[in-house]
Amino acid sequence: MKNKILAMLAISSLCLFSACSDDSDPDPTRAELCQAGLSADCLVGTWKLEGATEITEIGSDTLWTINPNHNFTASPSTISFTENGEFAYEASPLFSGSCSESAKTRGKWTISGKTLTLTTTIGNTCFANKTWTNEVGVKVDGGFVTLDLHGIFFLNSEMENADAAEKARTTEIFKISAQ
């Protein structure tokens, strides 16, 4: 009788542990969330900005390079998008714009199709109550997902000494791990 009770307890515990196993699918990767383009699920997280990216057309090829005068690769700027529609931008310590007295900017974000709208609510003299709206590009690129603002917003002060032609061929490209 004692052996039957022990056997029943052993079988019961096996059943209990197997019932608790996790059969759910793993969470999607960032690459999977961003495969279809801009969405809230894709955007939420902390992205890095390594500097002002210049776009150069060479024949039918496009070359993307970080401008050496505005390169933050050693200590990137970051922007964090939260699920509740808020963002927090923090400029790189290498940022050299005139508005670097307060390197943190906060605000709200919204998405409509491929268009991202950023409205600053807290910032420095350059970002106080400013709204920026533009169609952005999202691309899975190897081990990263890139968010191309198709222009400059956060780096306006950094690029204040650039001429109009340089500003016109410059964009801000944020990166996040594709995992």
N, C-alpha and C positions, 0 to 999 in steps of 0.2 A: 504494500500500500504506500509505504514511504517513497519507494522508487517511482510509483505512478505520479505522486504529487510533485516530486522533483522534476520529472519529465514534463509534466504539464506546465510548471513554472518556467522551465527552459524554453519550451515552445511559445508560451505567452510572451516572454521577453523578446524573443526573436521577431515575433509578429509585431510587437509594439515598436521596436527599433526600425523595422522595415517600413512600417506605416509612416514613420517620420522622415523618411528619406526625401530629398529634394529632387522631384522629377521635372521642375519647371525649367524653361529655357533660360539660358544666360542672358543678362542684359545686353542690348545691342551695343556695338562699338560706336565710337564717335563717327567713324567712316560710314557706318550703316545709317546713323541718324542724319548725316549730312549728304548722303548720296543723291537725294532728290532736290538738294538746294537749300535755300534759307528756310528755316523753321524755328520755332521756339525751342524744340527739343535739341536741335543742332546748336543753337546759339548759347544756351545756358552752360556756363563754365568759365574758366579763366584762360584767356588768350594772351599771347605775347606779341609785342611789336618790337622788332629789332632795328627799326629805323625807317627813314624815308626811302621808299623804293622807286627808282627811276625806271621808266619804260622806254626802251630804245628799239625802234624798228630797223632791222637790217635785212633788206630784201623782203622775203616773205616770212622771216623769222622775227620773233619778239624776244628781246633780252630783258630780264628783270634783274636789276642789281641794286644793292643798298648803297645809297650815296655815302661816300667815305666821310663827308663833312657832317653827316647826320646818322651815324652808325652807333646803335645801342646794343649790338650783339653781345658784348661782355656783360651787360646788365640791362635787359630789355624793359620797356614800359609794359604795363599789364592792364587789361580791362576784364572785369568780371561781370558777367550777366547773370542775374538771379531769376528764378522762376516767377517771382512776383513782379517782374517788369522793371526792375531797377538795375542800374549799372554803376560800377565804381572804376574809375580810371586812375592809375598812378603812373606818373611820368618817371622815366629812367633817371637815375642820379647823373647820367651823362647828358641829359637834356640841357640845352644851352639857350633856350628862348627867353625872351624878356619876361614872360609870365611864370617863371619857375619859382616865384616866391611861395606859391602854394601848388605843389605838384599833384594834389589829389582833386579829382573832379567827380561829382556824383550826379546822377540824374535818372531819368526814366527812358525806357525803350519800348517801341512797338514795331510790329511787322505787318505789312500789307503786301501780299504777293512776294515779289523779289525786292521790295523797298523796305529799308530800315530807317526808322526815325529815332534820333537821339535828342533828348531835351535835357539840358543841364539844369540842375536845381541848386547845386552847391559847387562852388569852384573859385577860381581866382578872377582877377580883373578881365582876363580874356574869355572866360567861360561862363560868366554870370548870366543866367537866364538866356541861353542860346539854343536854338533848334536847328538841327541839321537833318535833311532827308535826302536819300539817294538810293538808287538801285545798286545793290551790292552783289559781288560774285562770291560763291562758295564752291570750293574745289577740293576734292580728295587728291592729295599729291604725295605719293609714297607713304611715309609714316606719319604724315601730318594732314590736317585739314586747314585750308587757308580761307580767310575772310578778307576780301579785297573791297575797301570802301570806295574805290574808283574816284579818288581825290584825296585831299587833305582836310582834316578837321582838327584833330588833336595836335598836329604838328604845325599849325599855322604860325605860331610864335617862333618855333624852331626854324621855320623856313622864311622868316621875315626879311632876310637879306638876299633871298633868291630872286632872280628876275622872273617875269611872267612866263617866259618859255619854260624855264626849269620847273616852276610850280605846275604848269599845265601837263607836264610829262611825269609828275610825281604822284604816287598814291601811298596809302597806308595799307599794308597787308599784315593782318594779325594771323598767328599760327597757334594751333592746339594739337596735341597728340591725337592721332587717328584711333588710338585704342580707347 
